[in-house]
Amino acid sequence: MTDATMKAARIHAWGQQPTIDEVPRPVPRDGETLVRVEAAAVAHLDLTVAGGSFGIKPELPYIAGVEGCGVVVESAELAPGTRVVLRGGGLGMLRPGTWAEYVVAKSATLVPVADGLSPALGATFWVPTTTAHTALNGVGRLGRWFDDVVAADEHVLVAGAAGAVGSMVVQLARRAGATVTALVLDAGQAAALPEGVTALDSTDTEALAAFVRDRPATLLVDTIGGPGLPARLRAVRPGGRAALIGYVAGTEVTLELSNWLLDDVAMLPVNMIRRDAEGRAVAGELADLLVAGELDLNVEEFKLEETGHALELLRAGRLNGRGVVVPSAPNA
């Protein structure tokens, strides 16, 4: 490999694992910045795009990776050495993404990383923190949905609480004073929950049935989707709502409309593409909470050559928080 080339993880066929290829190092044009990638997130959107059924299909083969963190190498707008968040502007979809040693991004999309935030957190914090905040506040209207219920009276049920977004929903809901019940898969996930959060084993059919029967939740934040969603909706009290984020358990849901109408639970999509401005408005504040240790985000690191393995863990819901791949580019 020469100074004119770099290593990158590329998708060559829909639904297939990425391969590590040697490709030309990108060259920035006007309005663009060359960044040395320090850490690149392995995100659910990467899985979705790589599956080939998404509305945006890059030309094969393509370098995936819709998020990352790195150091500016060459730019007319930013000083070399500035650490920046890499996201937006079509990265990993309409243009080569972050699963590479270097990436060229639109300068206008780059945001300097908060002091004290590691490259791994810089690559991964944006989506889980801003999505969780938006799900609770912008979409779920925590403390503002019912006329007679303030945030401290809310009971938030979080499905997928062990994942990165779910974990952040749990933490932010607790910070707001809400009662939080977290759906978990096993005792290990239950043990990792913050103090004051009640664990509900999703495999314990009796406990789950009792919870649904009582319908104590005012808000369901669901990162799982799939055929089990209608049953989780029935745990929400009449007039409540569900903020729907993910679909790791499946993209299709069957509703019996008569019962759904009777249950009276609103289903609200959390579309962070449309709500990007909301996320940008709070990202700095949320990053500061991470630096201060008031929020915690688990990150599992992988070598660039292990990108396929990280994807498999993500697909199976077995990543410890968020996954990042770490390219081995030399310092520029």
Secondary structure by P-SEA (a helix, b strand, c coil): cccccbbbbbbccccbbbbbbbcccccccccbbbbbcccccccaaaaaaaaccccccccccbbbbccbbbbbcccccccccbbbbbbcccccccccccccccccccccccccccccccccccccccaaaaaaaaaacccccccccccccccccbbbbbcccccaaaaaaaaaaaaabbbbbbbbccaaaaaaccccbbbbcccaaaaaaaaaaacccccccccccccaaaaaaaaccccbbbbccccccccbbbbaaaaaaaabbbbbbbccccaaaaaaacaaaaaaaaaaccbbbbbbbbcccaaaaaaaaaaacccccbbbbbbbcccc
